[in-house]
């Protein structure tokens, strides 16, 4: 899946995996040693995330049901728990620095490009 920031005209991911089952969301990025530039993980129907047992930091983008960015957590280091954000429909986990170099901000609108989603 490709995820673009429609507001800024930037690409957040060009290779994003979707975690839409209990077990795929539970596993998340556990067991990964890194997250390559342009890659990401989209968690469906989660309201918070953790980085326990992870080996690297990530940027986290909270997205509502209308694909608007509602919260940002840049550089979430391992062994942390994020806040619960009730209006969240999707959480996007991307490499550290993605929020900054795409200039993504709260209020931006995103686009999901995947014919299977």
N, C-alpha and C positions, 0 to 999 in steps of 0.2 A: 504494500500500500504506500502511496505517496501522500504526504500531508503538507499542504501549503498554507502560508499565512496570506490570505487574500488581501488583508488591509495593507500589508507592507510589500507584497509582491515577492516574497521570499519562500524558499523551500525548507521546511523543518526536517523532513525525512524523505528519502527516496527509496528506502527499503525498511518498512515498518511491519513488524509482526503484530498480530492481533491476539490478545488473550481475553477470550470471552466465555470461558468455562471456569468453574471453581478451581480446578486443579491447575489450569494454565495461568490463572491469576495468582494462585498461591505460589507457584514456582517462580513466576516473574523472570527476573534476571539472575536468580540464584544459580550458581554453578558457572556463570560467565566470568571470564577474567577481564573483559573490557567491553566497551560498546563503541564500535567503529563510527567515524564521522558519517553522517547521512543515515545511520540506522536508528531504530527506535523500537519501543514496545508500547502499544496502545492497550490499556486496561479498560475493559468495558464494565460499567456499573460498579466501579469502586469509588469510594469517597475519601480514602486516605491510603498512604503507602508507607512502607518501612524499608530501611536499608540494612537491617540486621543480616549478618553473615555475608554481606557483599564485600567485594574486594576493591571497589572503586566508587567515586562520587558520580552523581548524575544531576541533570537539570530536570525539573518536574513541572509540567504544565497541566493545570486543571481546566477542563473544558465542559461547558454546559450542553444541554440537549440541542441548542441551536448553533452549536459549534463556535461559541464565543469563549475567549480566554477569560477565566474568572479568578485565577490565582496562579502565581508563579513561585517556585522554590528553586532558585539557581544554586548550583553547587551543594546539593544535599549529600553530605559525607556518609560513609558507612556507620552503622549502628545508631541510626536515628529513626524517629517516627514522625511523620508529618501530621499536621492538623486534619481533622475531619471537616470536610467542606460539603455541606448538605446538598447544594444545587449541582454537584458534579455528576456528569453523565459518563465522562471519559477522563482518564489520566494518561498523559503522554510522558514516557520516560525517554530522555535523549541524552547524548553525550554532554558533559560539562562544556559550557561555552556556547551552546546552540542558542539559548535564549538571547545572549548578548550579540552574537554575530548576525542573527536574523532580526534583531531589534524588536522582538516580540514583547508586547505589553498587554496588561489587563485591558479588556475591551476589544482587542483585535478579533477579527473573524477568520476562522480557518476553513479549509476545504479538504475533505477526504476523497482521494481519487483511487477507487478500487471497484471494479465491476462486480466483485463477489461480496462486497460489504453491504 
